[in-house]
């Protein structure tokens, strides 16, 4: 996995646990290069990270790029979701900024979606990208203690709760990453 984000590693390991593969984090490979996520799309960023990891490790690599797009903000934070409040920001900094920007905006105008692109790259050059989405809305305050990132303020109508109020299994069944990984599983099993 071409990521150092332990939360993503945990989610992806859980979703792929029944496959006959060993999922290793890029942190387990000493000296792995940093990849600048400067692509114009989630797909480009995911491919860039997966290509780098596959080249460096000599093993098949999986990378994702995920973003939150809020309608009222013209699709922001989008590609900059992880650093929305600035370089070195925390999840809480990002949530605080998002809620400040949406202060006073009524619920019906708080539509949002999570987008996840997952790239699978083999050292020989085979590449495949799959995507998953989850539509919902941004709440006016944080609810729930689970998940990470924007989960405490992302309300998923299909379950009637924020992502942070769900168990890990519940979240994995409906999330953007879970949906993309279901497609990635099919690609892995076909190989």
JORABEL-V181797 format. One record per backbone hydrogen bond with DSSP energy under -1.0 kcal/mol. NH is the residue of the N-H (numbers start at 1). CO is the residue of the C=O. If there is no record, write none. Layout:
# JORABEL-V181797
nh=<NH	NH>
co=<CO	CO>
This chain:
# JORABEL-V181797
nh=<2	3	9	10	11	12	13	14	15	16	19	21	26	28	29	32	38	45	46	47	48	49	50	51	52	53	54	55	56	57	58	61	63	65	67	69	70	71	74	75	76	78	80	81	86	89	94	95	96	97	98	99	100	101	102	103	105	109	110	112	113	114	115	116	117	118	119	120	121	122	125	128	130	132	134	136	137	138	139	143	146	151	153	155	156	159	160	161	163	164	165	166	171	172	173	174	175	179	180	181	182	183	184	185	186	187	188	189	190>
co=<62	1	5	6	7	8	9	10	11	12	16	19	1	25	26	29	36	41	42	43	44	45	46	47	48	49	50	51	52	53	54	121	119	117	115	113	76	111	71	70	73	68	77	78	83	86	90	91	92	93	94	95	96	97	98	100	102	106	107	136	69	134	67	132	65	130	63	128	61	126	122	120	118	116	114	112	155	110	153	152	164	148	150	137	161	156	156	156	154	151	162	163	167	168	169	170	171	175	176	177	178	179	180	181	182	183	184	185	186>
